[in-house]
């Protein structure tokens, strides 16, 4: 076996390394090793259980270098028609939109409904996601909504005091702002901005339904310290900047894992 270079990372099994980087399943990696398709530091390695240093050893599969990245963080402008999941038998998933991802274990932090657009964080950082999704924490999440129906004149006050949903469920106070401009071309309805601090199932839609209105378009603009990049079109994404990630980790806000 080839000896690894000097490195400081904890040793990792070769099959785990390649699986995490999306190179295949454990059984596929084992088969590739048996057939001599994997090299470690230039030498053929036929044992998928071989321990390597993920940051120091060089691994290739079929002649292509498989570089190791421990964590990935992407901002996605989720389009309609795509589901917030890692796998789905009927629809394309948000993870599949990240075409140049390095890892095979990315997932969306929280969910947006299939017909909702906007900001979604995609990562493999389970510790950060757990902290963000904790029900004990709350974060401001701002949405742009287009609604049909006439809002009551006291809608702003009623949102600020806390709406009671049609099934009797009370929700936390929220901030409603009426937009002065009209709907975008090709759509109709009053445009509003709504900021909530929790995430009950379909909460935004249900809050407006409680006031006799219907949401016809919904887009998340921000989530805690993270705001959607205006240059990202629906379906486009980019890695988080160092500053964005630093602020997100330091603030530790919550992101609802329930759909809007």
C-alpha positions as CSV (number, residue, x, y, z in Angstrom):
1,X,0.0,0.0,0.0
2,X,1.1,3.5,-0.8
3,X,2.0,5.6,2.2
4,X,0.1,8.7,2.8
5,X,1.6,12.2,3.0
6,X,2.0,13.9,6.2
7,X,-1.3,15.4,7.3
8,X,-3.3,16.4,10.3
9,X,-6.7,15.0,9.6
10,X,-8.2,12.0,11.3
11,X,-7.9,8.9,9.1
12,X,-10.9,7.9,7.1
13,X,-11.8,4.7,5.2
14,X,-11.4,5.0,1.5
15,X,-14.9,3.8,0.7
16,X,-16.4,6.4,3.1
17,X,-14.2,9.2,1.5
18,X,-15.5,8.4,-2.0
19,X,-19.1,7.8,-0.9
20,X,-19.2,11.2,0.9
21,X,-17.8,12.9,-2.2
22,X,-20.6,11.4,-4.3
23,X,-18.5,9.0,-6.2
24,X,-20.8,6.0,-5.7
25,X,-22.3,3.7,-3.1
26,X,-20.2,1.7,-0.7
27,X,-20.8,-1.4,-2.9
28,X,-19.9,0.5,-6.0
29,X,-16.7,1.8,-4.5
30,X,-15.8,-1.7,-3.3
31,X,-16.3,-3.0,-6.8
32,X,-14.2,-0.2,-8.3
33,X,-11.4,-1.0,-5.9
34,X,-11.4,-4.6,-6.7
35,X,-11.1,-3.8,-10.4
36,X,-8.1,-1.6,-9.8
37,X,-9.9,1.7,-10.8
38,X,-8.9,3.5,-7.6
39,X,-5.4,5.0,-6.9
40,X,-4.1,6.5,-3.7
41,X,-1.0,8.7,-4.1
42,X,-0.5,7.2,-7.6
43,X,-0.6,3.5,-6.5
44,X,-3.5,1.2,-7.2
45,X,-5.5,0.5,-4.1
46,X,-7.7,-2.6,-4.1
47,X,-8.9,-2.4,-0.5
48,X,-11.9,-0.1,0.0
49,X,-11.3,-0.3,3.7
50,X,-7.9,1.3,3.4
51,X,-7.5,4.2,5.9
52,X,-6.3,7.5,4.3
53,X,-5.8,11.1,5.3
54,X,-8.6,13.0,3.5
55,X,-6.7,16.3,3.4
56,X,-3.2,15.0,2.5
57,X,-3.6,11.9,0.4
58,X,-4.5,12.1,-3.3
59,X,-7.3,9.8,-4.5
60,X,-8.3,9.2,-8.1
61,X,-11.1,7.2,-9.6
62,X,-10.8,6.2,-13.2
63,X,-8.0,8.7,-13.5
64,X,-10.0,11.6,-12.2
65,X,-8.9,13.2,-8.9
66,X,-11.6,13.2,-6.2
67,X,-10.8,16.1,-3.9
68,X,-12.2,16.1,-0.4
69,X,-14.4,18.9,0.9
70,X,-15.6,18.5,4.5
71,X,-18.4,21.1,4.4
72,X,-20.4,22.9,1.6
73,X,-22.8,25.8,2.0
74,X,-24.9,27.0,-0.9
75,X,-27.5,29.7,-1.3
76,X,-30.2,28.6,-3.7
77,X,-33.0,30.6,-5.3
78,X,-35.5,27.8,-5.2
79,X,-37.8,27.7,-8.3
80,X,-41.4,26.5,-8.4
81,X,-41.9,22.8,-9.3
82,X,-38.9,21.6,-7.3
83,X,-39.2,19.9,-4.0
84,X,-37.2,20.6,-0.8
85,X,-35.8,17.1,-0.4
86,X,-32.8,15.0,-1.2
87,X,-34.7,12.3,-3.1
88,X,-38.1,12.2,-4.8
89,X,-39.6,9.8,-7.2
90,X,-41.8,12.3,-9.0
91,X,-40.1,15.7,-8.9
92,X,-36.7,17.2,-9.2
93,X,-35.1,18.0,-5.9
94,X,-33.3,21.2,-4.7
95,X,-30.2,19.2,-4.2
96,X,-30.1,18.1,-7.8
97,X,-30.0,21.8,-8.8
98,X,-26.5,22.1,-7.2
99,X,-24.8,20.6,-10.3
100,X,-21.2,21.3,-9.2
101,X,-21.5,20.0,-5.6
102,X,-18.6,18.1,-4.4
103,X,-20.3,16.0,-1.7
104,X,-23.1,13.5,-1.9
105,X,-24.7,14.2,1.4
106,X,-26.1,17.7,0.9
107,X,-29.6,18.5,2.2
108,X,-31.9,21.6,2.4
109,X,-32.0,23.3,5.8
110,X,-35.7,23.7,6.2
111,X,-38.3,23.4,3.5
112,X,-40.3,25.5,1.0
113,X,-43.4,24.2,-0.5
114,X,-43.2,23.0,-4.2
115,X,-45.0,26.2,-5.4
116,X,-42.9,28.5,-3.2
117,X,-39.8,30.3,-4.5
118,X,-36.8,31.9,-2.9
119,X,-34.1,31.6,-0.4
120,X,-33.0,28.1,0.7
121,X,-29.8,27.0,2.4
122,X,-28.2,23.8,1.1
123,X,-25.4,22.2,3.1
124,X,-24.1,19.0,4.7
125,X,-23.4,20.7,8.1
126,X,-25.6,18.6,10.4
127,X,-24.5,20.5,13.5
128,X,-25.4,23.8,12.1
129,X,-28.7,22.5,10.7
130,X,-29.7,21.0,14.0
131,X,-29.0,24.4,15.8
132,X,-31.0,26.3,13.1
133,X,-33.9,23.9,13.1
134,X,-34.2,23.7,16.9
135,X,-37.9,24.5,17.9
136,X,-36.5,26.4,20.9
137,X,-35.0,29.1,18.6
138,X,-36.7,31.6,16.3
139,X,-35.6,33.7,13.4
140,X,-37.2,36.4,11.3
141,X,-38.1,35.0,7.9
142,X,-39.4,37.5,5.3
143,X,-41.7,36.6,2.4
144,X,-43.0,38.4,-0.6
145,X,-46.6,37.3,-1.2
146,X,-49.2,38.1,-3.8
147,X,-52.7,37.6,-2.5
148,X,-56.3,37.6,-3.8
149,X,-59.1,39.0,-1.8
150,X,-59.5,42.2,0.2
151,X,-57.4,42.5,3.3
152,X,-59.2,43.9,6.3
153,X,-58.3,47.5,7.1
154,X,-56.9,46.3,10.5
155,X,-54.8,43.5,8.9
156,X,-51.5,45.0,10.0
157,X,-52.6,45.3,13.6
158,X,-54.1,41.8,13.6
159,X,-50.8,40.3,12.3
160,X,-48.9,42.2,14.9
161,X,-51.1,40.9,17.7
162,X,-50.9,37.3,16.4
163,X,-53.4,35.7,14.0
164,X,-55.5,32.7,15.0
165,X,-55.7,30.2,12.2
166,X,-58.9,28.8,10.9
167,X,-58.4,25.5,12.9
168,X,-58.0,27.5,16.1
169,X,-54.1,27.4,16.2
170,X,-52.6,30.7,17.4
171,X,-49.4,32.0,15.8
172,X,-46.8,34.4,17.0
173,X,-47.0,38.1,16.2
174,X,-45.8,38.9,12.6
175,X,-45.0,42.1,10.7
176,X,-47.1,42.8,7.6
177,X,-46.2,45.6,5.1
178,X,-48.3,46.5,2.1
179,X,-46.3,47.1,-1.0
180,X,-47.0,50.3,-2.9
181,X,-46.1,48.8,-6.3
182,X,-48.4,46.5,-8.2
183,X,-47.9,42.8,-9.1
184,X,-45.2,41.7,-11.5
185,X,-46.1,41.4,-15.2
186,X,-48.3,38.5,-15.9
187,X,-49.6,38.2,-12.4
188,X,-52.4,39.8,-10.5
189,X,-53.0,40.5,-6.8
190,X,-51.9,42.7,-4.0
191,X,-48.2,42.5,-3.0
192,X,-47.2,42.3,0.6
193,X,-44.2,41.6,2.7
194,X,-44.7,39.3,5.7
195,X,-42.1,38.6,8.4
196,X,-42.7,35.6,10.7
197,X,-40.7,34.1,13.6
198,X,-41.9,30.5,13.4
199,X,-42.8,28.0,10.8
200,X,-46.0,26.0,11.2
201,X,-47.2,23.9,8.3
202,X,-48.2,26.2,5.4
203,X,-48.2,29.0,7.9
204,X,-48.0,32.0,5.6
205,X,-50.9,30.7,3.4
206,X,-53.0,29.8,6.4
207,X,-52.5,33.2,8.0
208,X,-53.9,35.0,5.0
209,X,-56.7,32.4,4.7
210,X,-57.7,33.3,8.2
211,X,-58.4,36.8,6.9
212,X,-60.3,35.7,3.9
213,X,-57.5,35.9,1.4
214,X,-55.6,33.5,-0.8
215,X,-51.9,33.4,-1.5
216,X,-51.3,33.1,-5.2
217,X,-47.5,33.6,-5.2
218,X,-44.9,33.2,-2.4
219,X,-41.2,33.9,-2.3
220,X,-38.8,33.8,0.7
221,X,-36.5,36.8,0.7
222,X,-34.5,36.4,3.9
223,X,-33.9,34.0,6.8
224,X,-32.2,35.5,9.8
225,X,-28.9,37.2,8.7
226,X,-29.1,35.6,5.3
227,X,-30.8,37.4,2.4
228,X,-31.4,36.2,-1.1
229,X,-28.9,37.4,-3.6
230,X,-30.8,39.6,-6.1
231,X,-28.6,38.4,-8.9
232,X,-29.7,34.8,-8.6
233,X,-32.5,33.8,-10.9
234,X,-34.9,31.0,-9.9
235,X,-32.9,27.7,-10.0
236,X,-29.5,29.5,-9.7
237,X,-27.2,29.2,-6.7
238,X,-23.8,30.2,-5.3
239,X,-21.6,29.2,-2.3
240,X,-22.1,31.3,0.8
241,X,-19.4,33.9,1.3
242,X,-17.2,33.7,4.4
243,X,-19.0,36.7,5.9
244,X,-22.4,35.2,5.3
245,X,-21.4,31.9,6.9
246,X,-19.7,33.7,9.8
247,X,-22.8,35.7,10.6
248,X,-25.1,32.7,10.2
249,X,-23.1,30.6,12.6
250,X,-22.6,33.4,15.1
251,X,-26.3,34.3,15.2
252,X,-27.5,30.7,15.3
253,X,-31.1,31.6,14.3
254,X,-33.7,29.0,13.8
255,X,-35.1,27.9,10.4
256,X,-38.4,26.1,10.3
257,X,-38.3,22.7,8.8
258,X,-42.0,22.8,8.0
259,X,-43.3,24.0,4.6
260,X,-44.7,27.4,4.0
